[in-house]
Amino acid sequence: MRVNGKRATPGQRVACGDRISLVKKQLPWEVEITRIPARRGPAREAEACYREKDAARARREALGQQLKATAG
């Protein structure tokens, strides 16, 4: 995982405006932190704290389709 282009450390704190890039299940994610929640909560609440650019989402979804096509 990277925060603002630099390798993240375990337990690293993030702030609003930070950009996070990571790979989850072979798919790249690029998000920007929009707010910090008051508590650690469920994924549904976490999703309201970041946004993903449309272009990054489209690339991830296209790659996911390619991976499914080659696996099946």
Order of alpha helices (4+ residues) and beta strands (2+ residues): beta-beta-beta-beta-alpha-beta-alpha
